[in-house]
Amino acid sequence: MMKKYLVLICLVTSVILITIASYFYPGGSLIDKNSIGFQWSKNFLSNLFTRKAINGSANPGWIWALIGMAFHSVGYGIFFINMSKKIPSKQWASILKYIGAANIIFIFLIATPLHDLGTISIILTLLGLFTITIFLLQSKLHLLKVCCIICLLTYYSFFTLYGFGYLGLTVIMQKVYIICSMLLVVGLEYFTKYEDFTQIKAGGQKLQAKNH
């Protein structure tokens, strides 16, 4: 039973631990170095992962954030591996499986001094969600189709705002895309099955997938 809900357990645990970490964050943000505490509308989540806060004070909450990110990375990794078992195309199923395995490492790196390398996980996650969306668009899961498209748009909006230097909006959009992504992951994990994807379009024809 626990194995069935492992993704959900990991993500919920991650949210709880990161929320605890935000409570202990002393203060400071890229927008206001003298701000007090962690402000969800002004601080990036990455601020929680450093041992010293932006205002120069020791950050006792970093260990909670580190553990929280570990649960987050495992949850996403397991999700993509599980989704690979539902995709009838062996080629794309393998890609999702590799994305899942890689994300367990790269998502966790975001919470370490190798943060910049860890951002590769965002690209991998986008690739994985885009792949799943392509297959969903050929299914009858209409609500999840809309959810996938909205989620991808929040990612692209984040990158656009960041690229144009709108830090204030970027901080908020970071929370939006993370929440949308987590909700989508839970929806795809628990409300899809292999039978939903057994017919895919390839070269204008529908191919019946072979049983695994």
C-alpha positions as CSV (number, residue, x, y, z in Angstrom):
1,M,0.0,0.0,0.0
2,M,2.8,2.4,0.9
3,K,4.5,1.7,-2.4
4,K,1.4,2.7,-4.3
5,Y,1.3,6.1,-2.6
6,L,5.1,6.6,-2.5
7,V,5.1,9.6,-4.9
8,L,2.4,11.4,-2.9
9,I,4.1,10.7,0.4
10,C,7.4,12.0,-1.0
11,L,5.8,15.2,-2.3
12,V,3.8,15.9,0.8
13,T,6.8,15.3,3.0
14,S,8.8,17.6,0.8
15,V,6.3,20.4,1.1
16,I,6.2,20.0,4.9
17,L,9.9,20.1,5.3
18,I,10.5,23.1,3.0
19,T,7.7,25.0,4.8
20,I,9.5,24.3,8.1
21,A,12.8,25.5,6.5
22,S,11.1,28.7,5.5
23,Y,10.0,29.3,9.1
24,F,13.7,29.2,10.2
25,Y,15.1,31.4,7.4
26,P,16.4,34.6,9.1
27,G,15.9,37.0,6.2
28,G,17.1,38.7,3.1
29,S,16.2,38.3,-0.6
30,L,17.5,39.4,-4.0
31,I,14.9,42.1,-4.0
32,D,15.4,43.3,-0.4
33,K,18.6,42.2,1.4
34,N,17.2,43.6,4.7
35,S,13.9,41.8,4.6
36,I,12.9,39.8,7.7
37,G,12.2,36.1,7.4
38,F,11.3,34.1,4.3
39,Q,8.6,35.8,2.2
40,W,7.0,33.6,-0.4
41,S,6.4,36.5,-2.7
42,K,10.0,37.8,-2.6
43,N,12.3,34.9,-1.9
44,F,13.3,32.2,-4.3
45,L,13.2,28.7,-2.8
46,S,17.0,28.4,-3.5
47,N,17.5,30.9,-0.7
48,L,16.5,28.2,1.8
49,F,19.4,25.9,0.7
50,T,22.3,28.1,1.8
51,R,23.8,27.9,5.3
52,K,24.1,31.7,5.4
53,A,21.1,33.8,4.5
54,I,21.3,36.7,2.2
55,N,21.2,39.1,5.1
56,G,24.4,37.5,6.4
57,S,22.9,35.6,9.3
58,A,23.3,31.8,9.8
59,N,20.4,29.9,8.3
60,P,19.4,27.0,10.6
61,G,16.6,25.9,8.3
62,W,18.9,24.8,5.4
63,I,19.1,21.2,6.7
64,W,15.2,21.0,6.6
65,A,15.2,22.3,3.0
66,L,18.0,19.9,2.0
67,I,16.0,16.9,3.3
68,G,12.9,18.3,1.8
69,M,14.5,18.5,-1.6
70,A,15.7,14.9,-1.3
71,F,12.1,13.7,-0.9
72,H,11.1,16.0,-3.8
73,S,13.7,14.5,-6.1
74,V,12.8,10.9,-5.2
75,G,9.1,11.6,-5.7
76,Y,9.7,13.1,-9.2
77,G,12.1,10.3,-10.1
78,I,9.7,7.6,-9.2
79,F,6.9,9.4,-11.0
80,F,8.7,9.4,-14.4
81,I,9.8,5.8,-13.9
82,N,6.2,4.8,-13.2
83,M,4.9,6.8,-16.2
84,S,7.4,5.0,-18.4
85,K,5.5,1.8,-17.7
86,K,2.3,3.3,-19.0
87,I,3.7,4.5,-22.3
88,P,3.3,2.0,-25.1
89,S,6.3,3.2,-27.1
90,K,9.4,1.5,-26.0
91,Q,11.6,4.3,-27.2
92,W,9.8,7.0,-25.3
93,A,9.2,4.8,-22.3
94,S,13.0,4.4,-22.0
95,I,13.5,8.1,-22.3
96,L,11.1,8.7,-19.4
97,K,12.8,6.1,-17.4
98,Y,16.2,7.7,-17.9
99,I,14.7,11.1,-17.0
100,G,13.3,9.7,-13.8
101,A,16.6,8.2,-12.8
102,A,18.5,11.4,-13.7
103,N,16.1,13.6,-11.9
104,I,16.6,11.9,-8.6
105,I,20.2,13.2,-8.8
106,F,19.8,16.5,-10.5
107,I,16.8,17.8,-8.6
108,F,18.6,17.1,-5.3
109,L,21.7,19.1,-6.6
110,I,19.6,22.2,-6.7
111,A,19.8,22.2,-2.9
112,T,23.6,21.9,-2.9
113,P,26.5,24.1,-4.0
114,L,26.1,22.5,-7.4
115,H,22.8,24.4,-7.8
116,D,23.6,25.6,-11.3
117,L,24.2,22.0,-12.4
118,G,21.0,21.0,-10.7
119,T,18.9,23.3,-12.9
120,I,19.4,20.7,-15.6
121,S,16.5,18.9,-13.8
122,I,14.1,21.7,-15.0
123,I,15.0,20.9,-18.6
124,L,14.6,17.1,-18.0
125,T,11.3,17.7,-16.2
126,L,10.0,19.8,-19.1
127,L,11.1,17.2,-21.6
128,G,9.4,14.5,-19.6
129,L,6.2,16.4,-19.2
130,F,6.2,17.4,-22.9
131,T,6.6,13.8,-23.9
132,I,3.7,12.7,-21.6
133,T,1.6,15.6,-23.0
134,I,2.1,14.4,-26.6
135,F,0.7,11.0,-25.6
136,L,-2.1,12.5,-23.5
137,L,-3.3,14.6,-26.4
138,Q,-4.0,11.3,-28.2
139,S,-6.0,9.9,-25.3
140,K,-9.5,10.5,-23.9
141,L,-8.1,12.1,-20.7
142,H,-9.3,15.6,-21.7
143,L,-9.0,17.3,-18.2
144,L,-5.4,16.1,-17.9
145,K,-4.6,17.4,-21.4
146,V,-5.6,20.9,-20.3
147,C,-3.7,20.5,-17.0
148,C,-0.5,19.5,-18.9
149,I,-0.7,22.4,-21.3
150,I,-1.3,24.9,-18.4
151,C,1.6,23.4,-16.5
152,L,4.0,23.7,-19.4
153,L,2.9,27.3,-20.0
154,T,3.7,28.2,-16.3
155,Y,7.3,26.8,-16.9
156,Y,7.7,28.9,-20.1
157,S,6.3,32.0,-18.4
158,F,8.9,31.6,-15.6
159,F,11.7,31.4,-18.1
160,T,10.4,34.4,-20.0
161,L,10.0,36.6,-16.9
162,Y,13.5,35.5,-15.7
163,G,15.0,36.2,-19.1
164,F,13.6,39.7,-19.2
165,G,14.8,40.4,-15.6
166,Y,11.4,40.8,-13.9
167,L,12.6,39.3,-10.7
168,G,9.5,40.2,-8.6
169,L,7.2,38.3,-11.0
170,T,9.7,35.6,-11.5
171,V,9.7,34.8,-7.8
172,I,5.9,34.4,-7.8
173,M,5.9,32.4,-11.0
174,Q,8.4,30.0,-9.5
175,K,5.9,29.0,-6.9
176,V,3.1,28.9,-9.5
177,Y,4.9,26.4,-11.8
178,I,6.1,24.3,-8.9
179,I,2.6,24.0,-7.5
180,C,1.1,23.3,-10.9
181,S,3.8,20.7,-11.6
182,M,3.3,18.9,-8.3
183,L,-0.5,18.8,-8.8
184,L,-0.1,17.5,-12.3
185,V,2.4,14.8,-11.2
186,V,-0.1,13.6,-8.6
187,G,-2.9,13.6,-11.2
188,L,-0.9,11.7,-13.8
189,E,0.4,9.2,-11.2
190,Y,-3.0,8.3,-9.8
191,F,-5.5,9.0,-12.5
192,T,-3.8,7.4,-15.6
193,K,-3.2,3.8,-16.5
194,Y,-1.5,1.8,-19.2
195,E,-4.8,1.2,-21.0
196,D,-5.2,5.0,-21.5
197,F,-2.3,5.0,-23.9
198,T,-2.6,1.6,-25.6
199,Q,-3.4,3.3,-29.0
200,I,-1.1,5.9,-30.3
201,K,-0.8,7.7,-33.7
202,A,2.2,7.0,-35.7
203,G,2.6,7.9,-39.4
204,G,-1.1,8.8,-39.5
205,Q,-2.2,5.3,-38.4
206,K,-3.2,4.0,-35.0
207,L,-1.0,1.2,-33.7
208,Q,-2.2,-1.1,-31.1
209,A,0.5,-1.4,-28.4
210,K,1.8,-4.7,-27.4
211,N,1.3,-5.7,-23.8
212,H,4.4,-5.3,-21.6
